[in-house]
Amino acid sequence: MTRTRLLAALVMAPVAIAAILLLPTPWMVAVAAVLFLAGLWEWFDLAEIEDTLARTVLLVAHLAVMVAVVWASRSSTGYSMVLFQLACVIGVVWWLLALVWLGRYEFASDHETYARVFKLAAGALSVIPAWCALAWIHAGQPNGHRWLLTALAIVWAADSGAYFAGRKLGGKLFGPRKLAPRISPNKTIEGLMGGVLAGIVVGIAFALLAGATPNQLPAVALVALVAVLFSVVGDLFESLLKRHAGVKDSGHLIPGHGGILDRIDGVLAALPVFAVGKAFLGF
């Protein structure tokens, strides 16, 4: 499984990096919309929306929201980022609420209508703000494309760092204590620490490539730390939904990685807080 996972990553990473660095923002935003909406389609499975027509209508509605945000942001000098920024703030608030949801394991675990509504709302609050954050970061000057790569590299590094630290050190430093045993029994505190360390180190390295000054690196490290923690919340929240739905993966499209949502769950949570943190701390 590790070899398959690595080979898939070696194929996906260059494609993703090339798209981020080479595509102009409108094209990058369009590609991201397709990717995020594909992940949302898998989210509908976890929310137990089985009717194809209902799923299609919901997907088109989310696409319409994306188009409306872009259309409403037009101005005589280009595009205003106000709506994108507002969506990012909403996204940060949502993921803080999701942390509370994680502590209420049984909430919305049944198959009643209210549970589906809550999970559909969670999907919208996860996908739309993350997409807006991606657009806001990539459109930023100077080097917005490099800053977006930095944000994603933090999540990718944290995921890999947690995976390998968990495999090598899991249970050796903090004993049998798990990070969230009911939601994801394989996640360890050692893995979390490895992910945080990897995310901060890679975040600083990529930030320097994006043009950060030495004086800005403490702020970058702080935002990287928070982004990693949010990405863990995103990962755990998807795991919670999968537990409720009784499935192991959100899909089977990517060998060794599961579905698209399995690959972007942490990204959905990390992008809004990275965008807000970058703007607030001024790097």
N, C-alpha and C positions, 0 to 999 in steps of 0.2 A: 504493500500500500504506500509506503514511504517513497519508493521509486516512482510509482505511478503519479503520486502527488507532485513530486519534484519535476518530472517530465512535463506534466501539464502546466506547472508554473513557469517552466523555461520557455514554453510556447506562448503563454498568455502575457508574460511580463514585457517582452520586447514590443509586442503589438500595442499594449496599453501605453507604454512609455512613448512610442513613436506617435501615437494619436495625441497624447497630451502635449507633446513638445512641438509637433508639426502642424496640427490642425488649427485653423483660425477659430476664435471663440464660438461663432454661430454653428460651425460644423461640430465642434467638440460638444456643445450643449445638445445638439440634435442626436449625436451618437449616445451620449449619456442618457438622454430621454428614452431611447430604445432599450438600453441596458436596464435602466431602473424600472421601466414598465414591464419588461420581461420578468424581473424579480418580483414585481407586484403581482403578476399573473400566478407565480408560485405562492405568493402570500395568500391569494384567494383559496388555494388548496388548504392551507393551514387554518384559514377562517371557515372552512367547510362550506364554501360557495361552490356548489356542484353544477348548477345550471349554466350552460355555455352562453346563453343569451344574456343572462344577468352579469356574468363575468365580463362579457364583451362590452356591455353598456357601462359598467363600472370602469373598465380600462379606458374607454373613450372619454368618459367624464374626467378622469385624471389627466389625460392628454389635453383636453379642452382647458383645464385649469392652467397647465403649463403654457399653452399658447396664449391664454388670456393674460398671464403675468408678463410675457414678453411684449404683447401688443400694448398693454397699458403702460409699459415702461418706456415706450418710445418718446423721444423729445427731439427738438430741432437740432440738437448738437450730438445726438446719438441715443444712448439709453440711460435712463435713471436706474440706480441700483436700490432705490428705497424699498420697493416691494420685495426684492430679493433679500435685502437685509432684514426686513420684518419677518419674512418666512424663516430665516435662520434663527432669530430670537425665539420664535414660536417652536422651532425644532429643539432648541436647547431646553426650553421649559418642558416640552413633551418628554424628552428622555430623562429628565429628573423625575417626572411623574411615573415613567416606566420603571424606574428604580423602586418606587413604592409598590408598583404592581408585582414586581419580582418577589417582594416580601409577602405578598398575598397569593401564594401559589395556587390556591383553589379558585381564585376569582376568575370567572368566565371560563372555567374548565369544562362546563357541561355543554350540551348541544342545543341550548335554547336560543331564541332569536336575539335576545339582548347580548349574548356572548359574541355572536357573529357581528353585530353592529359595533361593539367595542373593538373587536379585532380589525374590522374594516376601517374604522376611524384611526386606529393605531397605524395601519398601513399607509393611509393618506398622510398622517403626521410624520411618518418616517421617510417616505419617498419624496414628497414635494419639497420640504425644507432642504433635504440633502442635495437634490437637483439644483435648487436655487443657490445653495452654498457653492456647489461646483462652478456654476456660472459666474458668481460673484468673484470667486478666487481667480478663475482663469482669465476673466476680463480685467483684472487689476493691473495697474501699471506702476513701476516696471516689473517685468518678469513674472506676470501672473501665471503663465504656464508652468514655470519652475516652482512656484509656490504651491500650485495644485499637485504637482508631482511630489513635493515635500510632504504635503498632507497625506497623500495616499501611501507614500513610502513609510511614514510613521505607523500606519495601520498594518501594512504588509509586514514590516519588521517586527512589530509587536506580536502579530499572529505567529510568525515563525519562531520568534524568541520564546513565546509561551509554549509552543509545541515542543521544541527541543529541550527547554529547561524542565518542562513537566515530565518528559520521558526520562531525562537523565537524573533529575533531582527530586522528582515527585515523592513526597512523604519522608525525605531524608533530613530536611531542615526543620520542618514544623510538625513532624509526625503524621498521623493518619488524617489530620484535619483537611477537609476539602473546601474549595471556594464556595460552591453552591451545590451540595450533594444531591438535593432533590431535583434540581433542574438539569445539571450537567455533572454527573458523578466523576468524570475523568478530569475535570479542571481542578488544578491544585493551586495553593498559595505560592508555591515555588514557581509554577508556570506564570502566574500573574507578575511576580517580581522579575522574571526573565523577560516577559513582554514589555514591562515598563522600562527596564534598562535598555533593551534593544530599540524601543521606540524613541527614547530620548537621544541616544547616541546617533541613530540614523537621522532623526529630525534635525539635530545640530549640523551634521555633515551636509545634508541636502539644503539646509537653510543658508549655509555659507555659499553653496553653488548658486542659490537663488539671489544672492546679493546682500545677505544679512551682514551687519557689522559686528565686531566682537562685543560691543556694548549691548547689542540686541540679543545675544545668545542666551542670557538668563531668562528673558521673556519667552524666547523660542522653546527653551527647555520646559518652562512652566506650562505653556500651551500644549506641548507634546505630551507631557504627563497627563493633563486633563483629557486630551484627545484619546490617549490610550485607555484611560479608565472608562470614558464614554463608549469606546469601541467594545470593551468588555461587556458593558450593559447591553449594547446592541446584540452582541453574540448570545448573551444569556437570554435575552428576550425572545430571540428567534428559537432558541432551544426550548424555552417554556412553551411557545406555540406548538413546536413539534411534539413535545410531551403530551400536550392536550390532544393533538391530532393523532397521536400514536404512530408517528413516522420517524425514521432516523435522519433522512435528508429531505430538503425541500424539493429536490429533483435529482436527475441523474445525467444532466447534460455534460458536466465536466468530470472526466475520469479522476478519481481520487479526491475530488473536492465536493461532490454532490451537485446541487443545483446552483443557479445564478445567485439566488438569495443567500445560499450558504457562503458565497464568496463576498457579498457586499453588505452583509448584516452589520459588521463593525464599521464599515465605511459610512453607512447611512447615519449612524449615531455620531461619528467623529467629525464629519465634514462641517456641520453647522457650528459646533463649538470651536473648531479650528478657525473658521471664518470670522466668528464673533471675537474670539481671542486675538487674532491677528489685527483686526481693526481697532480693538480696544487698547491693546498694548503698543500699537503703532510700529509694526515691523513689516 
